[in-house]
Amino acid sequence: MKKLFAAFALLALLGMPLAASAANEVDMAKVSCKEFLGGGDESISTMLVWIDGYMSAKSDNTVMSNAWMEKLGGHLGQYCSKNPAKTIMDAIEAMK
């Protein structure tokens, strides 16, 4: 599982320039759990890295670890599977 999330993070970092160059904008506060889960591996991994950064800024934690990414990904997957109409911001708040 750790290797999977490490791969997601790596894909996200490699895919960021492509996403930015496409000039697509996403209001993360409006992304539903259904959209998050249906976005595909590249989209999910990019959003996981964004969510990690968002949560890290709120908590003033500058450490990124495989264990944390696994916990974050697991939580979002479980929460969003059970609550597809909620937003990923709701999922983040439920993690506290």
N, CA, C and O atoms as a GROMACS GRO file, in nm:
protein
  384
    1MET      N    1   0.083  -0.119   0.000
    1MET     CA    2   0.000   0.000   0.000
    1MET      C    3   0.088   0.126   0.000
    1MET      O    4   0.057   0.224  -0.067
    2LYS      N    5   0.197   0.120   0.077
    2LYS     CA    6   0.287   0.236   0.082
    2LYS      C    7   0.344   0.266  -0.055
    2LYS      O    8   0.356   0.382  -0.094
    3LYS      N    9   0.379   0.161  -0.129
    3LYS     CA   10   0.435   0.182  -0.262
    3LYS      C   11   0.333   0.246  -0.354
    3LYS      O   12   0.368   0.328  -0.438
    4LEU      N   13   0.207   0.209  -0.337
    4LEU     CA   14   0.100   0.266  -0.420
    4LEU      C   15   0.089   0.416  -0.398
    4LEU      O   16   0.081   0.492  -0.495
    5PHE      N   17   0.088   0.460  -0.274
    5PHE     CA   18   0.074   0.602  -0.245
    5PHE      C   19   0.200   0.680  -0.283
    5PHE      O   20   0.192   0.795  -0.325
    6ALA      N   21   0.316   0.616  -0.268
    6ALA     CA   22   0.439   0.681  -0.313
    6ALA      C   23   0.434   0.699  -0.464
    6ALA      O   24   0.477   0.802  -0.516
    7ALA      N   25   0.382   0.599  -0.534
    7ALA     CA   26   0.368   0.610  -0.680
    7ALA      C   27   0.270   0.720  -0.716
    7ALA      O   28   0.294   0.796  -0.810
    8PHE      N   29   0.157   0.730  -0.642
    8PHE     CA   30   0.061   0.837  -0.666
    8PHE      C   31   0.126   0.974  -0.650
    8PHE      O   32   0.107   1.063  -0.732
    9ALA      N   33   0.204   0.988  -0.544
    9ALA     CA   34   0.269   1.117  -0.519
    9ALA      C   35   0.367   1.150  -0.630
    9ALA      O   36   0.374   1.264  -0.676
   10LEU      N   37   0.443   1.050  -0.674
   10LEU     CA   38   0.538   1.072  -0.782
   10LEU      C   39   0.466   1.109  -0.911
   10LEU      O   40   0.507   1.202  -0.981
   11LEU      N   41   0.358   1.037  -0.943
   11LEU     CA   42   0.280   1.070  -1.062
   11LEU      C   43   0.226   1.212  -1.055
   11LEU      O   44   0.224   1.284  -1.154
   12ALA      N   45   0.181   1.251  -0.938
   12ALA     CA   46   0.126   1.386  -0.921
   12ALA      C   47   0.233   1.490  -0.947
   12ALA      O   48   0.210   1.590  -1.016
   13LEU      N   49   0.350   1.468  -0.892
   13LEU     CA   50   0.457   1.566  -0.910
   13LEU      C   51   0.500   1.574  -1.056
   13LEU      O   52   0.531   1.682  -1.106
   14LEU      N   53   0.502   1.461  -1.124
   14LEU     CA   54   0.540   1.460  -1.265
   14LEU      C   55   0.430   1.519  -1.353
   14LEU      O   56   0.458   1.578  -1.457
   15GLY      N   57   0.304   1.503  -1.311
   15GLY     CA   58   0.192   1.550  -1.391
   15GLY      C   59   0.155   1.694  -1.370
   15GLY      O   60   0.078   1.749  -1.448
   16MET      N   61   0.206   1.757  -1.267
   16MET     CA   62   0.168   1.895  -1.238
   16MET      C   63   0.197   1.992  -1.351
   16MET      O   64   0.110   2.074  -1.382
   17PRO      N   65   0.313   1.988  -1.413
   17PRO     CA   66   0.335   2.083  -1.522
   17PRO      C   67   0.235   2.064  -1.636
   17PRO      O   68   0.193   2.162  -1.698
   18LEU      N   69   0.197   1.941  -1.664
   18LEU     CA   70   0.098   1.916  -1.769
   18LEU      C   71  -0.036   1.974  -1.732
   18LEU      O   72  -0.103   2.035  -1.815
   19ALA      N   73  -0.076   1.955  -1.608
   19ALA     CA   74  -0.206   2.007  -1.563
   19ALA      C   75  -0.206   2.160  -1.567
   19ALA      O   76  -0.304   2.221  -1.608
   20ALA      N   77  -0.097   2.219  -1.526
   20ALA     CA   78  -0.090   2.366  -1.525
   20ALA      C   79  -0.092   2.421  -1.666
   20ALA      O   80  -0.154   2.524  -1.692
   21SER      N   81  -0.025   2.354  -1.757
   21SER     CA   82  -0.020   2.405  -1.893
   21SER      C   83  -0.154   2.391  -1.965
   21SER      O   84  -0.178   2.460  -2.064
   22ALA      N   85  -0.240   2.304  -1.917
   22ALA     CA   86  -0.371   2.286  -1.979
   22ALA      C   87  -0.465   2.400  -1.942
   22ALA      O   88  -0.575   2.408  -1.996
   23ALA      N   89  -0.425   2.485  -1.851
   23ALA     CA   90  -0.502   2.602  -1.808
   23ALA      C   91  -0.637   2.565  -1.748
   23ALA      O   92  -0.730   2.645  -1.752
   24ASN      N   93  -0.648   2.446  -1.694
   24ASN     CA   94  -0.770   2.407  -1.622
   24ASN      C   95  -0.760   2.455  -1.480
   24ASN      O   96  -0.656   2.447  -1.416
   25GLU      N   97  -0.871   2.506  -1.431
   25GLU     CA   98  -0.877   2.549  -1.291
   25GLU      C   99  -0.980   2.464  -1.220
   25GLU      O  100  -1.086   2.434  -1.275
   26VAL      N  101  -0.949   2.427  -1.099
   26VAL     CA  102  -1.039   2.348  -1.018
   26VAL      C  103  -1.057   2.417  -0.885
   26VAL      O  104  -0.959   2.444  -0.815
   27ASP      N  105  -1.180   2.445  -0.848
   27ASP     CA  106  -1.210   2.498  -0.715
   27ASP      C  107  -1.221   2.379  -0.622
   27ASP      O  108  -1.324   2.310  -0.619
   28MET      N  109  -1.116   2.355  -0.548
   28MET     CA  110  -1.109   2.235  -0.464
   28MET      C  111  -1.221   2.231  -0.360
   28MET      O  112  -1.259   2.123  -0.315
   29ALA      N  113  -1.273   2.345  -0.322
   29ALA     CA  114  -1.383   2.349  -0.224
   29ALA      C  115  -1.512   2.293  -0.283
   29ALA      O  116  -1.605   2.261  -0.208
   30LYS      N  117  -1.519   2.281  -0.416
   30LYS     CA  118  -1.642   2.235  -0.479
   30LYS      C  119  -1.632   2.093  -0.535
   30LYS      O  120  -1.729   2.041  -0.588
   31VAL      N  121  -1.516   2.030  -0.523
   31VAL     CA  122  -1.498   1.895  -0.577
   31VAL      C  123  -1.571   1.796  -0.487
   31VAL      O  124  -1.545   1.787  -0.367
   32SER      N  125  -1.664   1.722  -0.547
   32SER     CA  126  -1.739   1.623  -0.468
   32SER      C  127  -1.655   1.497  -0.453
   32SER      O  128  -1.561   1.472  -0.528
   33CYS      N  129  -1.691   1.418  -0.354
   33CYS     CA  130  -1.623   1.291  -0.334
   33CYS      C  131  -1.640   1.201  -0.457
   33CYS      O  132  -1.547   1.129  -0.494
   34LYS      N  133  -1.756   1.206  -0.519
   34LYS     CA  134  -1.780   1.126  -0.639
   34LYS      C  135  -1.685   1.168  -0.750
   34LYS      O  136  -1.628   1.083  -0.818
   35GLU      N  137  -1.666   1.299  -0.769
   35GLU     CA  138  -1.573   1.349  -0.871
   35GLU      C  139  -1.430   1.311  -0.837
   35GLU      O  140  -1.352   1.273  -0.924
   36PHE      N  141  -1.395   1.321  -0.708
   36PHE     CA  142  -1.260   1.285  -0.663
   36PHE      C  143  -1.230   1.140  -0.696
   36PHE      O  144  -1.126   1.110  -0.755
   37LEU      N  145  -1.320   1.049  -0.657
   37LEU     CA  146  -1.297   0.907  -0.680
   37LEU      C  147  -1.303   0.870  -0.827
   37LEU      O  148  -1.237   0.774  -0.869
   38GLY      N  149  -1.380   0.942  -0.906
   38GLY     CA  150  -1.393   0.911  -1.048
   38GLY      C  151  -1.294   0.981  -1.137
   38GLY      O  152  -1.300   0.968  -1.260
   39GLY      N  153  -1.202   1.054  -1.078
   39GLY     CA  154  -1.109   1.135  -1.157
   39GLY      C  155  -0.994   1.060  -1.221
   39GLY      O  156  -0.923   1.116  -1.304
   40GLY      N  157  -0.974   0.936  -1.185
   40GLY     CA  158  -0.860   0.862  -1.238
   40GLY      C  159  -0.737   0.879  -1.151
   40GLY      O  160  -0.729   0.970  -1.068
   41ASP      N  161  -0.642   0.789  -1.170
   41ASP     CA  162  -0.522   0.786  -1.086
   41ASP      C  163  -0.444   0.916  -1.086
   41ASP      O  164  -0.401   0.962  -0.980
   42GLU      N  165  -0.425   0.976  -1.202
   42GLU     CA  166  -0.346   1.100  -1.209
   42GLU      C  167  -0.416   1.214  -1.135
   42GLU      O  168  -0.352   1.289  -1.061
   43SER      N  169  -0.546   1.225  -1.154
   43SER     CA  170  -0.621   1.330  -1.087
   43SER      C  171  -0.623   1.308  -0.936
   43SER      O  172  -0.603   1.403  -0.859
   44ILE      N  173  -0.646   1.185  -0.894
   44ILE     CA  174  -0.648   1.154  -0.750
   44ILE      C  175  -0.513   1.184  -0.688
   44ILE      O  176  -0.507   1.245  -0.581
   45SER      N  177  -0.405   1.143  -0.753
   45SER     CA  178  -0.272   1.166  -0.694
   45SER      C  179  -0.239   1.314  -0.687
   45SER      O  180  -0.179   1.360  -0.590
   46THR      N  181  -0.278   1.391  -0.788
   46THR     CA  182  -0.255   1.535  -0.785
   46THR      C  183  -0.334   1.598  -0.671
   46THR      O  184  -0.282   1.682  -0.598
   47MET      N  185  -0.459   1.557  -0.656
   47MET     CA  186  -0.542   1.612  -0.548
   47MET      C  187  -0.489   1.571  -0.411
   47MET      O  188  -0.495   1.651  -0.317
   48LEU      N  189  -0.438   1.448  -0.398
   48LEU     CA  190  -0.382   1.406  -0.270
   48LEU      C  191  -0.264   1.494  -0.230
   48LEU      O  192  -0.251   1.532  -0.114
   49VAL      N  193  -0.178   1.526  -0.325
   49VAL     CA  194  -0.064   1.613  -0.295
   49VAL      C  195  -0.114   1.752  -0.257
   49VAL      O  196  -0.061   1.813  -0.164
   50TRP      N  197  -0.216   1.803  -0.328
   50TRP     CA  198  -0.272   1.934  -0.294
   50TRP      C  199  -0.331   1.930  -0.153
   50TRP      O  200  -0.308   2.021  -0.073
   51ILE      N  201  -0.408   1.826  -0.122
   51ILE     CA  202  -0.471   1.813   0.009
   51ILE      C  203  -0.365   1.806   0.118
   51ILE      O  204  -0.380   1.867   0.224
   52ASP      N  205  -0.258   1.731   0.094
   52ASP     CA  206  -0.150   1.724   0.192
   52ASP      C  207  -0.092   1.863   0.217
   52ASP      O  208  -0.069   1.901   0.332
   53GLY      N  209  -0.069   1.938   0.111
   53GLY     CA  210  -0.016   2.074   0.126
   53GLY      C  211  -0.113   2.165   0.200
   53GLY      O  212  -0.072   2.244   0.285
   54TYR      N  213  -0.240   2.154   0.167
   54TYR     CA  214  -0.344   2.234   0.233
   54TYR      C  215  -0.348   2.205   0.383
   54TYR      O  216  -0.349   2.296   0.466
   55MET      N  217  -0.350   2.075   0.416
   55MET     CA  218  -0.355   2.037   0.558
   55MET      C  219  -0.225   2.074   0.629
   55MET      O  220  -0.228   2.114   0.746
   56SER      N  221  -0.113   2.060   0.561
   56SER     CA  222   0.015   2.095   0.621
   56SER      C  223   0.024   2.243   0.652
   56SER      O  224   0.078   2.283   0.755
   57ALA      N  225  -0.029   2.326   0.563
   57ALA     CA  226  -0.028   2.471   0.587
   57ALA      C  227  -0.115   2.505   0.708
   57ALA      O  228  -0.078   2.592   0.788
   58LYS      N  229  -0.229   2.438   0.723
   58LYS     CA  230  -0.316   2.465   0.837
   58LYS      C  231  -0.253   2.421   0.969
   58LYS      O  232  -0.275   2.483   1.073
   59SER      N  233  -0.176   2.313   0.965
   59SER     CA  234  -0.118   2.258   1.089
   59SER      C  235   0.027   2.300   1.110
   59SER      O  236   0.086   2.266   1.213
   60ASP      N  237   0.085   2.373   1.015
   60ASP     CA  238   0.225   2.415   1.020
   60ASP      C  239   0.318   2.294   1.028
   60ASP      O  240   0.421   2.298   1.094
   61ASN      N  241   0.280   2.187   0.959
   61ASN     CA  242   0.361   2.066   0.954
   61ASN      C  243   0.426   2.059   0.816
   61ASN      O  244   0.356   2.055   0.715
   62THR      N  245   0.556   2.056   0.812
   62THR     CA  246   0.627   2.055   0.685
   62THR      C  247   0.678   1.916   0.647
   62THR      O  248   0.754   1.903   0.551
   63VAL      N  249   0.638   1.814   0.721
   63VAL     CA  250   0.685   1.678   0.695
   63VAL      C  251   0.586   1.604   0.606
   63VAL      O  252   0.465   1.606   0.631
   64MET      N  253   0.638   1.539   0.503
   64MET     CA  254   0.556   1.453   0.418
   64MET      C  255   0.612   1.313   0.430
   64MET      O  256   0.731   1.291   0.408
   65SER      N  257   0.526   1.218   0.466
   65SER     CA  258   0.574   1.082   0.484
   65SER      C  259   0.482   0.983   0.414
   65SER      O  260   0.364   1.012   0.389
   66ASN      N  261   0.536   0.867   0.383
   66ASN     CA  262   0.455   0.762   0.322
   66ASN      C  263   0.342   0.720   0.415
   66ASN      O  264   0.230   0.695   0.369
   67ALA      N  265   0.370   0.711   0.544
   67ALA     CA  266   0.267   0.670   0.640
   67ALA      C  267   0.151   0.770   0.640
   67ALA      O  268   0.035   0.730   0.644
   68TRP      N  269   0.183   0.899   0.635
   68TRP     CA  270   0.078   1.002   0.634
   68TRP      C  271  -0.002   0.996   0.505
   68TRP      O  272  -0.125   1.003   0.508
   69MET      N  273   0.066   0.983   0.391
   69MET     CA  274  -0.004   0.977   0.263
   69MET      C  275  -0.094   0.853   0.257
   69MET      O  276  -0.203   0.859   0.200
   70GLU      N  277  -0.050   0.744   0.314
   70GLU     CA  278  -0.132   0.622   0.318
   70GLU      C  279  -0.255   0.645   0.405
   70GLU      O  280  -0.366   0.606   0.368
   71LYS      N  281  -0.236   0.709   0.520
   71LYS     CA  282  -0.349   0.739   0.608
   71LYS      C  283  -0.447   0.835   0.540
   71LYS      O  284  -0.568   0.814   0.545
   72LEU      N  285  -0.395   0.938   0.477
   72LEU     CA  286  -0.478   1.037   0.409
   72LEU      C  287  -0.555   0.973   0.295
   72LEU      O  288  -0.676   0.992   0.283
   73GLY      N  289  -0.486   0.898   0.211
   73GLY     CA  290  -0.552   0.831   0.099
   73GLY      C  291  -0.657   0.731   0.144
   73GLY      O  292  -0.764   0.722   0.086
   74GLY      N  293  -0.625   0.656   0.249
   74GLY     CA  294  -0.721   0.560   0.303
   74GLY      C  295  -0.845   0.628   0.357
   74GLY      O  296  -0.957   0.583   0.333
   75HIS      N  297  -0.824   0.737   0.431
   75HIS     CA  298  -0.938   0.811   0.487
   75HIS      C  299  -1.025   0.867   0.376
   75HIS      O  300  -1.147   0.851   0.378
   76LEU      N  301  -0.964   0.934   0.278
   76LEU     CA  302  -1.041   0.993   0.170
   76LEU      C  303  -1.117   0.888   0.091
   76LEU      O  304  -1.232   0.908   0.054
   77GLY      N  305  -1.051   0.775   0.065
   77GLY     CA  306  -1.117   0.666  -0.007
   77GLY      C  307  -1.238   0.613   0.066
   77GLY      O  308  -1.344   0.595   0.007
   78GLN      N  309  -1.223   0.587   0.197
   78GLN     CA  310  -1.334   0.535   0.276
   78GLN      C  311  -1.445   0.638   0.292
   78GLN      O  312  -1.562   0.606   0.270
   79TYR      N  313  -1.409   0.759   0.328
   79TYR     CA  314  -1.509   0.863   0.350
   79TYR      C  315  -1.587   0.891   0.222
   79TYR      O  316  -1.710   0.896   0.223
   80CYS      N  317  -1.514   0.907   0.112
   80CYS     CA  318  -1.579   0.942  -0.014
   80CYS      C  319  -1.663   0.827  -0.069
   80CYS      O  320  -1.765   0.851  -0.134
   81SER      N  321  -1.622   0.705  -0.045
   81SER     CA  322  -1.703   0.590  -0.088
   81SER      C  323  -1.838   0.589  -0.017
   81SER      O  324  -1.939   0.552  -0.077
   82LYS      N  325  -1.838   0.629   0.108
   82LYS     CA  326  -1.962   0.629   0.188
   82LYS      C  327  -2.042   0.757   0.171
   82LYS      O  328  -2.162   0.759   0.199
   83ASN      N  329  -1.978   0.865   0.125
   83ASN     CA  330  -2.042   0.997   0.115
   83ASN      C  331  -2.014   1.062  -0.020
   83ASN      O  332  -1.950   1.168  -0.023
   84PRO      N  333  -2.059   1.004  -0.130
   84PRO     CA  334  -2.022   1.058  -0.262
   84PRO      C  335  -2.071   1.200  -0.289
   84PRO      O  336  -2.013   1.269  -0.372
   85ALA      N  337  -2.177   1.244  -0.223
   85ALA     CA  338  -2.230   1.379  -0.247
   85ALA      C  339  -2.156   1.485  -0.166
   85ALA      O  340  -2.169   1.604  -0.196
   86LYS      N  341  -2.080   1.445  -0.066
   86LYS     CA  342  -2.003   1.541   0.014
   86LYS      C  343  -1.883   1.589  -0.068
   86LYS      O  344  -1.849   1.530  -0.170
   87THR      N  345  -1.821   1.696  -0.022
   87THR     CA  346  -1.702   1.747  -0.091
   87THR      C  347  -1.576   1.689  -0.026
   87THR      O  348  -1.580   1.635   0.084
   88ILE      N  349  -1.464   1.701  -0.097
   88ILE     CA  350  -1.341   1.655  -0.036
   88ILE      C  351  -1.301   1.744   0.080
   88ILE      O  352  -1.228   1.701   0.169
   89MET      N  353  -1.348   1.867   0.080
   89MET     CA  354  -1.324   1.953   0.197
   89MET      C  355  -1.398   1.899   0.318
   89MET      O  356  -1.347   1.906   0.430
   90ASP      N  357  -1.520   1.844   0.298
   90ASP     CA  358  -1.591   1.777   0.407
   90ASP      C  359  -1.510   1.658   0.457
   90ASP      O  360  -1.500   1.634   0.577
   91ALA      N  361  -1.452   1.583   0.364
   91ALA     CA  362  -1.370   1.467   0.400
   91ALA      C  363  -1.248   1.509   0.481
   91ALA      O  364  -1.210   1.441   0.576
   92ILE      N  365  -1.188   1.622   0.443
   92ILE     CA  366  -1.073   1.673   0.516
   92ILE      C  367  -1.115   1.711   0.660
   92ILE      O  368  -1.046   1.676   0.756
   93GLU      N  369  -1.225   1.781   0.672
   93GLU     CA  370  -1.274   1.822   0.805
   93GLU      C  371  -1.308   1.702   0.891
   93GLU      O  372  -1.288   1.706   1.012
   94ALA      N  373  -1.360   1.596   0.830
   94ALA     CA  374  -1.396   1.475   0.906
   94ALA      C  375  -1.273   1.401   0.958
   94ALA      O  376  -1.285   1.316   1.046
   95MET      N  377  -1.158   1.433   0.905
   95MET     CA  378  -1.036   1.367   0.947
   95MET      C  379  -0.981   1.422   1.078
   95MET      O  380  -0.900   1.358   1.144
   96LYS      N  381  -1.025   1.539   1.115
   96LYS     CA  382  -0.972   1.604   1.237
   96LYS      C  383  -1.023   1.538   1.361
   96LYS      O  384  -0.989   1.581   1.472
   0.00000   0.00000   0.00000
